[in-house]
């Protein structure tokens, strides 16, 4: 992968976030949404028949997922003060730990 390749960084937001999409970004966004619908939201035997992420479907349908599509290269050192790491820190500052989750039986 070379510099200029786009990827999506998913950041769950509590506010509605509607992405601005170009055709290249749209292809990335479509691929991530397909992956969520076809894998993340589907029941999986490893999780006792629960989805990989039980919150993903509702968040997708309510459009409460913030999509950040940024250019980067695989050899990018992900510098602490760089754009992507700043997004990770912003997300970490907003998230409250849920504690252990147990399925309701």
ABEGO torsion letter per residue (X at the ends): XBBGBBBBBBBBBABBBBBBBBAAAAAAAAAAAAAAAAAAABBBAAAGGBBABAAAAAAAAAGABBBBBBBBBAABAGBAABAAAAAAAAAAAABBBAEBBBBBX
